[in-house]
């Protein structure tokens, strides 16, 4: 005679566990992350106020109606400031992992079926969304100011290309977020990106062939800035593409390395 032991109704059977679709990625989590970032006053200043202020400050000078490529100097400055604002906000979105680690949120997420790929994808989409917001507000400022001049197709293509370029700095933000304590992440990224912008031909045009230009060509913002303006300037140097690809690989590899070390602690 055999007896059958009935399992309690709340008994967990590991054999019945199913991995959620897309590794646990879902729009609800993305929406929560986006609302959390937009509640941060520092994010709003970096996204909506700072890039516009820079554009209006630089774009109010004389000589900005001079022709450049398929537009004028004002359009060149507008694309540069939109790129800088998007890079800053994308890096800030990526660096939020530092806060999540300090609060124990990332550890809690690793106890869920959410895969690392889905987690990184959420951060990338968050960075793109915030970067797009920065690009839109700077371009709207350019329209309202009325000095930026380029064809509509060039305008749209430049904005989209700038948005793609911000992924480099989203990866940088994640790398720094895993590398330093939460209270230091933006203190490093903010001044660091401003310095890279000065050295990388974003704020101040650097004459090609000079010593300063050769130094700038090795900095992280140089290549992506050239790419973001390439539709306007009608010029895309091979060394700019190489620079962007090398820095993207460095930041992604660094973020993956630090994330794997952080995950191993659980």
C-alpha positions, 0 to 999 in steps of 0.5 A: 500500500502506498501513500501520497503526500499532498503538497501545500497549496503554496509549495514552490516547485522549481520545475514549474518556474519559467523565465519571463519573456525578454529576460524580464524586460518590461515597459512598467519598469522603464516607466518607473525608472524614467519618472524617478529620473525626472523627479530629480532636480539635477536631471531637469537642470542638466536636461532642460536648462543647462544645454539651452543656456549654453546654446543661447550664450554661444549663439548670441555672438556675432558671426554666427550666420556664416555658412558651414557645410549645409547650414551655418555656424549657429546650427553648428553650435546648436548641434554641438550643444544638443550633443553635449546635453544629451551626453550629460543626461545619458551619462547621468542615467547610466550612473544611477546604478551607483545609487541603486547599489548603495540603496541595495536595489540592484541586489534585490533585482538580482534576486528576481528573474530579471536578466543582466541583459534586460537590466542594461537594455532598460538603462540604455533606453532610459539614457536614450529617452533622456538624451532625446529630451535634451536634444529636442529642447535645444533644437526647439531653442534653435527654432525659437531663436531663429538664427540656426539655418539648415534644411529640415532633412539635415536637422532631423538627421543630425538630431537622430545621429546625435541621439545614437552617439549618446549611447557611448556616454550611457556606457560611460555612466554605467561604468562610473556608476559601478566604479565609484560610490554613489555620492561621487558618480556625478561629481566625477561625470559632470566636471569630467564631461565638461573637460572632455567637451573643451578638449574634444572640439565641442565648446571651442573649435580647434584648428586642425593640425595643431598640437591641441587638435592632435591631443583632442583627437584622442579624447572621448568626445572628439569622435562622437561630436564629429559624427553628430555634426557630420550631416551638417558639415558634410564630412565624416573623417575615418579617425572620428569613427575609429575614436568613437568605436574605441571609446565605446568598446572601452566603456562597454568593456569596463561596465561589463567587467565591473558589473560581473565583479559586482554580481559575483558578490551575491 
